[in-house]
């Protein structure tokens, strides 16, 4: 019976995902596409993330020619797999049927919090939940294989997005608390399992001579350069958004009903990972960045639930019900049955225009249009490919690096979107000065179609 109910909940989640608007993030098509065409991570194209997700996508959605529809199918699989991993964590705590209620509430909130998309943050959840599952198994039964698997899954999360390191750090400092015997041995085993995939990645960087590029784009620039650009750090949120984020945390307040709850090792671990997930939202607030924290809220909430008296258990379930109703009100209205975001009619028309006005062997550069269009038109950019985000372009020397690539291997056509009205540094408004001047000097405006300009190289 439990399996049938789980399948029903997963089916309901899939139904919600099908009717809500799907977001096809351009980077999750362009990054795998460039890699599949022989571009080297970091050296030949800029990617401010560890390579795990684009690497997986390059192998999976390449069978479907890098389409948003293929990304959507893959996203649904990842989301449903994450649901199952959450359920396994709940069942590890207690096999009561109440775990099904927690799972059902989670799938609703997951969808409401911009859940109908795949982004690097969300892709880490499955690995974090797997790591938490084996960590809790190791607490119950102190076996080496559970500790090894825990360290391994934390490492895989880091290979999806580097900020996931803080989850492993939170776990590592808790090793002396949650394990009382053979602490040093467990610490070394876990650390070794964690480091193994990272060492393999480091060897890749050595072979491709891209260590310096990786360091710059994943650590140095984000920490020391991008924060100087207006709007890059976007943590200013409204009162309504604050309330929206706080509401899912309210059922956890029942932890104060019994002092004994604070002493539970699994709760200490889950709480620490939740704090790490909240910290990982920095530097840009969006609801989908809250997704890892949301999953951990339900694991921790169910752990607390099992320590509560009967009356407090009913109270917690009631609070979750109020949370769901409140979030529907606060997050609405929703885009139902809308076209795929970043793959609307305008993008489809632009794809056809580029195909008709360039040859397959022509190099192009998208100066404004989203980067998924490279894959959708089966066209390549000169190396190194660098998107024109303001925080990229205003790093000293980056515009010169892009122009240097143009000089060595000039794009035949630059597809240019004129700036929108707004602040000079806003997305869609900002245009890098040196790159713009290079285009004006070496290209001529060949045509304007649907508000997009086609600039062809001067002969």
TAPEKA-V886328 format. One line per field, one symbol per residue. phi: phi as a letter, one per 20 degrees, with the letter a starting at -180 (. if undefined). burial: + if it has 9 or more other ideal C-beta (glycine too) atoms within 8 Angstrom, else -. A space follows every 50 residues. Layout:
# TAPEKA-V886328
phi->???
burial->???
This chain:
# TAPEKA-V886328
phi->.gffffffffffffffffeefedefgffdfgffgffenfegmfebfbecf egfgffffeeeffdllegfffffffgffffffgffffffffffaefffgf fffffffffgffeleeadcgfffffgffffffgfffffffcfdfffffff fffffffffebfffgffffffffegfeecedlfffffffffffffgffff fffgfffelcfffffffdcffgeddfffegnfecdfcfffffffffgfef fffffffbfgffeffffgfffffffffffffgdcebfffegfffffgfff ffffgfeefgfffffffffffffffffgffeffdedlefffmbegfffff gfffffdcegefeccedpfffffgffeldddfeeecfefgfffefgnfff fffgffffbfffcdeddgfefqfgdffndfcffffffffffdccfeaccl ndedddffe
burial->----++--++-+++-++--+++++++++++++++++--+++++++++-++ +++++-++-+++-+-+++-+++++++-++++++++++++++-++---+++ +++++++++++++++++++++++++++++++++++++++------+++++ ++++++++++++-+-+++++++-++--++---+--++-++++++++++-- ++-++--+-++-++++++--++--+++-+-++--+-----+++++-++++ ++-++-----+--+-++++++++++++--++-+++-++++++++++++++ ++++++++---++-+++-+++-++-+++-++--------+++++--++++ +-++---+---++++++++-+++++++-+-++++++-+-++++++--++- +++-++---++++++++-------++-+++++-+++-++--++------- -++++++--
